[in-house]
Amino acid sequence: MNWILNIMLIPRIFLSIFLFFSAFSVLSSTAVPHDNIKVRFATDANYYPFEYLDEQQQIQGFDIDMVKAICKAVNLTCSFHHQRFESLLLSLSFARFDAVISALDITSERLKTVDFTNSYYENSPVFISKKSAQESFSTAGKFIGVRSNSSNQEYLIKYEKENSFIISYVTYSEILSDLSAEKIDAAFVDQAVASTFLKQKDNRTHFDLHKINNAQQKLFSQGYGIAIQKGNIKLQKRLNLGLKIITENGTYQKIYKRYF
């Protein structure tokens, strides 16, 4: 009789062992690595509120605070370095930096040369123009300001080049300054930039926001991501883990509310 009971217990023993190692495997996959790694982040601090220079010329912003939280969560020592937007990904490819955090859209074109973390911010571009009596907004014959070397510029060149005049700028502030001075007819900017611009009462009085349709939005990015060198899976996984941790523990939301 005892041998029958022993046989019946064997499946339970194996089940217990299986569950133990399964749980251990899950914990191992989400465990924070103990080794400290130094990570050099490049950014163009000209895109408030994501990254900008304060009065002491220190790099601040939503992206910066988020990355600092990620680094703290997964035992990384991070430093931030300011340089021009158009050279960010090239510098990353030449290993001058380990990662780029600069409100970068995850696009199929960029994925050919660099890898990205999971998306941390959903974004879509919009047009801003002077208020008009016309019910619908048209780009036909318009002078449109856009940031150079951006996915927004790629879109305009591909789909609006024949209908409008595309004017490229280094920074968003230059675009909006010329828009306010009526040197251009419209600005094609990220939603976050437009929202910040239209928070000012005077701007809300004189300007309208025009969204692109859903079909056109699919031509853009999968959201903002942190760019890393192609094939750097170790850093990619570590940053993704950090993003997951700060999202689940509420840190991301606290930082978000601070800026938006």
Secondary structure, DSSP 8 states (H G I E B T S, - for coil): -HHHHHHHHHHHHHHHHHHHHHHHHHHHHHS--SS-EEEEEEE--EETTTEEE-TTS-EESHHHHHHHHHHHHTTEEEEEEE--GGGHHHHHHTTSSSEEEEEEE--TTGGGTEEE-S--B---EEEEEE--SSSS---TT-EEEEETTSHHHHHHHHHTTTTSEEEEESSHHHHHHHHHTTSSSEEEEEHHHHHHHHTSHHHHHHEEEEE--HHHHTTS-S-EEEEEETT-HHHHHHHHHHHHHHHHTTHHHHHHHHH-
